[in-house]
């Protein structure tokens, strides 16, 4: 592990303003269409903006995989790929069936590009993991590594529209750098998810490291960016033309 990866020795004590750990204990929620599960805990990174714990040292905590009863399953685990059993877990999930039909999975909290390998990228694709999210929460200078992770996923068989980049906003990565990241994602034809510090959601985002103007502008720009990636054109221009 590169020393730069671990940003905080004690993520709980160094982040008193964060509400609670994001993933704690087993979780298994089911509705008529999909199932939400948590099957592991822990992350070694100790990022300042995240309160995911590693109370078991830097070793993850593995939880039992609940019975899968839906063909759409969303996994809440933080940083699954860093865990040494991640490949086995992905393959085990992919082997499961519900009513003799395959299951589609989604990692809600995204993946850490630093742990993505060719084998893991292939396993994610083979085992039907959809809507892949890559976290780009730090420096603009990570651009080559982010591009490498995207290329691994594309070579595994994903379409660029299957991939999304997470960006932490309203945080110490400044607004201008995030706009430059957005420009790169435009070149790569990759969608973006703007995530706000401490799980804040619109319209109740409070300015912390960004101004409210920057927050509104970034949200609007990301929305437009994703429209163009999805449709290949600006659909609002077509709508405006029809209105005239």
C-alpha positions in Angstrom: 0.0 0.0 0.0 1.4 3.4 -1.0 1.8 5.7 2.0 -0.2 8.3 0.2 -3.2 6.0 0.2 -3.8 6.3 3.9 -4.7 9.8 4.6 -5.7 9.5 8.3 -4.5 7.2 11.1 -7.8 7.3 12.9 -10.8 8.1 10.6 -13.3 8.2 13.5 -11.4 10.6 15.8 -10.2 12.9 13.0 -13.7 13.4 11.6 -15.9 14.5 14.5 -18.3 16.4 12.3 -19.3 13.4 10.3 -22.5 11.7 11.5 -21.7 7.9 11.5 -19.9 5.2 9.6 -21.4 4.5 6.2 -21.4 0.8 6.5 -21.9 -1.0 9.8 -23.2 -4.6 10.3 -25.2 -6.9 8.1 -27.9 -5.3 5.9 -30.5 -7.0 3.9 -33.5 -5.0 2.6 -35.9 -6.3 0.0 -38.7 -4.7 -1.9 -40.8 -6.0 -4.8 -38.1 -5.3 -7.4 -34.7 -5.3 -5.8 -32.6 -6.3 -2.8 -30.0 -4.2 -0.9 -27.2 -6.0 1.0 -24.0 -5.4 2.9 -21.5 -8.2 3.1 -18.3 -6.5 4.3 -17.0 -3.6 6.3 -13.8 -1.5 6.3 -11.5 0.6 4.1 -7.8 1.3 4.7 -7.7 4.7 3.1 -9.0 6.8 6.0 -10.1 9.6 3.7 -10.8 12.8 5.6 -14.3 13.3 4.1 -15.4 9.7 4.8 -16.2 8.0 8.1 -15.9 4.4 7.0 -14.2 2.6 9.8 -11.5 0.0 10.0 -11.9 -1.1 13.6 -10.4 -4.4 12.7 -7.1 -2.7 11.9 -6.5 -2.5 8.2 -8.2 -5.9 7.7 -11.8 -6.0 6.5 -14.7 -7.6 8.3 -16.6 -10.1 6.2 -20.3 -10.6 6.8 -22.5 -13.5 5.7 -24.0 -13.2 2.2 -27.8 -13.3 2.8 -30.1 -15.4 0.6 -30.5 -13.6 -2.7 -34.2 -13.5 -3.6 -34.3 -10.7 -6.3 -32.7 -10.5 -9.7 -31.5 -7.0 -9.0 -29.2 -6.6 -6.1 -27.5 -3.4 -4.9 -24.4 -3.8 -2.7 -23.7 -1.1 0.0 -20.1 -2.2 0.8 -17.4 0.5 0.9 -14.3 -0.2 -1.2 -15.1 -3.9 -1.8 -12.2 -4.3 -4.3 -9.4 -3.7 -1.7 -10.5 -6.7 0.3 -8.5 -9.8 -0.4 -11.6 -12.0 -0.9 -13.2 -9.6 -3.4 -12.6 -11.7 -6.4 -14.1 -14.8 -4.7 -17.1 -12.7 -3.5 -17.8 -11.4 -7.0 -17.6 -14.8 -8.5 -19.7 -16.3 -5.8 -22.4 -13.7 -6.3 -22.3 -14.2 -10.0 -22.9 -17.9 -9.7 -26.2 -17.4 -7.9 -29.6 -17.6 -9.5 -33.2 -16.6 -8.6 -35.9 -18.7 -10.2 -33.3 -20.0 -12.6 -32.6 -16.5 -13.8 -29.3 -14.6 -13.6 -28.9 -11.7 -11.1 -27.6 -8.2 -11.9 -25.5 -6.4 -9.3 -24.6 -2.8 -8.6 -21.9 -1.5 -6.3 -23.6 1.7 -4.9 -20.5 3.1 -3.2 -18.3 2.7 -6.3 -14.8 1.3 -6.7 -11.3 2.5 -5.8 -9.3 2.6 -9.0 -6.1 1.8 -7.0 -7.4 -1.7 -6.5 -8.9 -2.4 -9.9 -7.0 -5.1 -11.8 -7.6 -6.9 -15.1 -8.9 -9.9 -13.3 -11.3 -7.9 -11.2 -12.5 -5.9 -14.2 -13.2 -9.1 -16.1 -15.0 -10.6 -13.1 -17.2 -7.6 -12.6 -18.3 -7.8 -16.3 -18.7 -11.6 -16.4 -20.8 -11.6 -13.2 -23.1 -8.9 -14.4 -22.1 -5.9 -12.3 -23.8 -2.9 -13.8 -23.4 0.9 -13.6 -19.8 0.8 -12.5 -18.7 3.9 -10.5 -15.1 5.0 -10.2 -14.2 7.3 -7.3 -12.1 10.3 -8.4 -12.1 12.1 -5.0 -8.6 13.6 -5.0 -6.1 15.3 -7.2 -6.5 16.2 -10.8 -3.1 14.6 -11.2 -4.7 11.2 -10.9 -6.1 11.6 -14.4 -3.8 8.9 -16.0 -4.7 6.4 -13.3 -8.4 7.1 -13.7 -8.1 6.7 -17.4 -6.2 3.4 -17.0 -9.0 2.1 -14.8 -11.6 3.1 -17.3 -9.6 1.4 -20.1 -9.5 -1.8 -18.0 -13.3 -1.8 -17.8 -13.7 -1.0 -21.5 -11.3 -3.9 -22.3 -13.4 -6.2 -20.1 -16.4 -5.4 -22.3 -18.1 -2.5 -20.6 -19.5 0.3 -22.8 -18.5 3.9 -21.8 -22.1 4.6 -20.9 -21.9 1.7 -18.3 -19.2 3.7 -16.4 -19.6 6.7 -14.2 -17.0 8.8 -12.3 -17.8 9.9 -8.7 -16.5 13.3 -7.7 -16.5 14.7 -4.2 -17.8 18.3 -4.3 -18.0 21.1 -1.8 -14.8 19.8 -0.4 -11.1 20.6 -0.5 -10.7 19.6 -4.1 -11.6 23.0 -5.5 -14.3 23.9 -7.9 -11.9 24.7 -10.8 -10.2 21.3 -10.6 -13.5 19.5 -10.6 -14.5 21.4 -13.7 -11.3 20.3 -15.4 -12.0 16.7 -14.3 -15.4 17.1 -16.0 -13.7 18.2 -19.2 -11.7 15.0 -19.2 -14.8 12.9 -18.6 -16.3 14.6 -21.6 -13.4 13.6 -23.8 -13.7 10.0 -22.4 -17.5 10.0 -22.9 -18.0 9.0 -19.3 -20.9 10.2 -17.1 -20.3 11.9 -13.8 -21.9 11.7 -10.3 -21.4 14.8 -8.2 -21.3 13.7 -4.5 -21.5 16.3 -1.8 -19.5 16.2 1.5 -21.1 14.4 4.4 -23.9 12.9 2.3 -25.6 16.3 1.7 -28.4 16.2 -0.9 -30.0 18.9 -3.0 -31.7 21.2 -2.4 -30.2 21.2 1.1 -26.5 21.4 0.3 -24.7 23.9 2.7 -21.6 25.6 1.4 -18.5 24.4 3.1 -15.5 24.6 0.9 -17.3 25.9 -2.2 -19.7 28.8 -2.7 -23.4 28.2 -3.3 -22.9 29.6 -6.8 -20.1 27.1 -7.5 -22.4 24.2 -6.2 -25.3 25.3 -8.4 -23.1 25.7 -11.4 -21.4 22.4 -11.0 -24.7 20.6 -10.5 -26.1 22.2 -13.7 -23.0 21.5 -15.7 -22.9 17.8 -14.6 -26.6 17.4 -15.6 -25.9 18.8 -19.0 -22.7 16.7 -19.4 -24.6 13.5 -18.6 -27.4 14.3 -21.0 -24.9 14.7 -23.8 -23.1 11.4 -22.9 -26.5 9.6 -22.8 -28.0 11.0 -25.9 -25.1 12.1 -28.0 -26.7 15.4 -28.5 -28.1 18.1 -26.3 -31.8 17.0 -26.0 -32.8 20.4 -24.5 -31.9 22.2 -27.7 -34.3 19.9 -29.6 -37.0 20.6 -27.0 -36.5 24.3 -27.3 -36.7 24.2 -31.1 -40.0 22.3 -30.9 -41.4 24.9 -28.5 -40.7 27.7 -31.0 
